Amino acid sequence: MTTTSSASRAAVDTTTAVYVFAVCPRRAAPDLAGVPGQPGGGSVRLLPAGALSAVVQEVPAGEFTEAALHDRLSDREELELCARAHHEVVAAVARSAAVVPLPMATLYLDEGRARQAVIDDAHRFVTALDRIEGHVEWGVKVHVGNGDDAGAGTTSRTGGPPPGEKPASGRAYLDRVRGRRQARENREEAALRIADRVDAGLRGVAVAARRLRLHGPEVTGKHRRQVLNAAYLVEAGRERELRERVEALGREPGFGDGVRVELTGPWVPYSFAEGGAADGHD
């Protein structure tokens, strides 16, 4: 990311910066007509860089200084607008070519610097493009019911008896506490086994996989828990096989009604554009 110097601030409203969305093979000819890119910028186009092309757009420099970006991206609506514009450009390229997305708001002062940056990092880009060409990303999430909510309202947080019930003896109380602890541990182990079974079952279809950071209750809700959030790099054309595998896993004994296996995609392989050929936890 670049910022303008103090000497050029007076002209910042008329200067431009080069926004780089992604990198693709130079032989690629994606249809970028009508793809708007970032609001207020010029046409989205290809910038040749050796054997590669950068997907670029000229944007007003004053709107992409470090301070301006901080203000814009701190606003949720502005953040969503910028992220959606970035993704639409990447997706347009991905419809006809392998593409390595770059982080949002990757900027250079001019075309020459943008071109040289791609050339300097060409080996990494070529390696990533070779890995993902002809493949798409699929997401799989597994949720289980949160058994801790099953008895809500019948016992207190301290493990005491329900209102009106005779207090248990000390030993009975400790046995009940131990029983609840053991039940939680059993549920945890069962949930981890389910996640591992789904993950192992899908790796036979995928050429690479990544287990991503789990979502918390603010996303999943308090009555269910996410035990697997993974991305799989799958050869294009094997979608039916993947779907059938997911459906079969969801019917396996031991999963029960409280287990939900969710498949999403296909997506641009964001998770595998930066070395995702190896397993990882992000």
N, C-alpha and C positions, 0 to 999 in steps of 0.2 A: 504494500500500500504506500502511496506517496502523498506528500502534502506540498502545497505551494510555499515558496519562501516569502519572507516579509517584503522583499523588494518587488515581488510580482503580485502582491495582494490587490493593488489598485487595479490590475488588469484581470483579476480572477474571473470576472463575469464574462469575459470574451475569450478566455483560453479554454482549451479542451484537454482531457486526459483520455487515455486508451484503456477501456474496460475489457478485460479478457475473460470470457465465459468458460472456454474449454479448449482442448486441443484434439485434433483428429488427423488422420493420414492426409497428406497433400492430394492424393489421388481422389479423395472423397469429394462429392459434389452435392452436398445437402441443399434442399430447397429452403432458403431463408427468406423468400419473398413474403412480406406481410407479417413477419415475426417482429414485434415491436421492440423487444429488448427493454432496457431501463428507460423509464419515462424521461422525456426531454432530450434524449440522445439521438444520434444519427442512425443511419441504416446499419443493421447487423450484417457483417460480411466476413470473408475469410482473409487472413493475412498470411501469405506464404512464409514459411520459416524452415528452410532446408527441406527435408523429406516430410515435414509436417505442416499443418496449417493451424493458426490460432483463430478462434472465433471471437471477433472483436466488435466493439462499437465505440465511437467517439462520444464522450459525455461531457457535460459542463464541469470543468474542474472545480468550480466553487461549490458544487453540490456534493463533491466527493472528497473534500478535505477531511482530515482526521476528526476535526471538531464537528463538521457538518454530518459526517457519517455517524458519529456518536449520538448526536441529537436525533437523527432520523431513525436509527436502528433501536433507539431506546423507546420509540413509539411503536406499539404493537401493530397498528395498522400499516405504518410505513415499513416495518420489518417484513410483514406478510406480503406487501406489494413488491418490495425488492426481491424477496425470495422467490415469489411466483414468477416474476419476470426472468430471473436468472434460470430457473428450472425450465421455463418454456423454451428458451433458446437451446439449452442442452438437449431437451427432448426432441426438438426439431431436427437437430443434427443426428441424434441416435436413431431416428426413423430410417436412415439410409446408410449409416456408417458407425463404426466403433468410435467412441468418444470418451475422453478423460475429462470429467468436470473439474474446474478449478474452484477454490473457495470463493464465496460471494465477496464482491468488492475487491477483486484482484486488479490493481491499477498500475499503469505506467505513464510516464510523462509524455512519451511519444511512441510512434510505431517502431522506430529503430530499437528502442530499449525493450519493447514487448517482444519483437522478433528475436533479439539476442537472448533474452531470458529463456525462450522456448528452445532455441538451438543449444544453449548451454546445458539444458536439462533433457536433451533429446533421448538419451539412453533410457532414462526412467519412463518417459512417455511412451517410447516404442515398446518397452517391456510390458507396460500396462495395457497398451492397445492390443498386443499379441495375445495377452491373457484373456481379455474380455470380448474380443471380436467373435461374433456369432453366438454370443451368450447374453442372457438377461438375468436380472436379479429377482428373486422371489423372497418374500418375507413370511415367516411362520411364527405365530405367537400361540403359546399354550397358557391357559388360565385354569385354575382350580378353585373350587369353592373354599371360602375361608371358614373352616370349621370352628374357629373361635367365636363366631357370631351365633352359632347354633343355639346356645343357651342364653342369649342376651335377655335380660329382664328377669331371669329366674334366680340368679345368684349375684351377690355383690362382688365388687372388684377385689375385695380382700378374701374372697372364698367363704364368706359366712353363709349361713343357711337362709333360705327364703323367708320373708316375713311370716310370722306365726308358727314356724317350724321349730321344734325343740332343738337347742344347740347340741351338736354332736360332741362326743368325748374327744379328748386331745388326740388319742390315737386314731380315731375315725377321721378327724379333721386332717391329720397328716397323711393318712392313706388317700384321702380324697385329693389333696394337693398333689401328691405323687402321681396319682392316677391321671390327673389332668395334664401334668407335665409329660408323662409318658405318652398320652394321647397326642399332644402337640408334636412330640418328637416323631411319633409314628407317622403323623400326617406329613411332616416335613420330609421324612425319608421317602414316603410314597410319592410325594410331589416331585422330588429330585429324580426318582426312578422314572417317572412318567416323562419328564423333560429329556432325560438321557435316551429313553426309548424312542421318542419322536425324532430327536436329533440324529441318532444312529440310523434310524430307518430312512431318513431323507438323504443321508450322505451317499447312499448308493446311486442316487439320481444326479446329485450335484457334483461338479468338478472342484468346488471349493465352498467353504462354509465359514461363517463368523457368528459367534454367540455375542450378542450385543447387550448393553446395559438394560437391566430389567426396569420396567415402569412401576412406579409406586402407586399407592391407593388414590393419589390425587388424579391419576389417569384411569386406573382400572376400577375404581370404586371400592368401598370398604368390604363388600361382601364377596369379592373374589380376588385372587392373587395371581400375578403373572409369574410363571416358573420357567418360561423359555421365550426369549425374544431373539430370533436368529435370522440371518440372511444367507441365502444359498445361490450360488452362481450355477445356472443351469443352461445347457445347450438349447438354443432356440429350436422349437419343434418337439421338445419333450414335455410340453405343458400338460398334456393329457396324462402321461405317465406320472408326473408329479402330483397332479390332483388325485389320481386314483390311489397313490401311495398315502397321501394325507388322509383321505377318506377311510382307507383300510386301518390306518393307525388309530383313528378316532373310534373305531369299533372294537379295538382290542380289549380282551378281558382285563378287568382291573381298573379301567379308566372311569367307568361309572358316569352317571348323569352330571356330576359336578365338574367334569373335565371338558374344556372347550378348546379345540384345535382350529386356529384361524389362519387361512392362507391369503396373502395379498400379493398383487403384481399382475403382469410383469412390470419391472421398473428398470430405469437406466441403472447399470451396476455401480452406483456410487460407492458401495461398501467394498468394492474390489478394485477400484481404480488406483488405490494407493498401497499396493502390497498386500491385498487381501487374499492372495492365493493360499497363505498359511492360516491356520486357525488363529482366532484372536478373541479377546474379551474387551469390548469397548464400552 
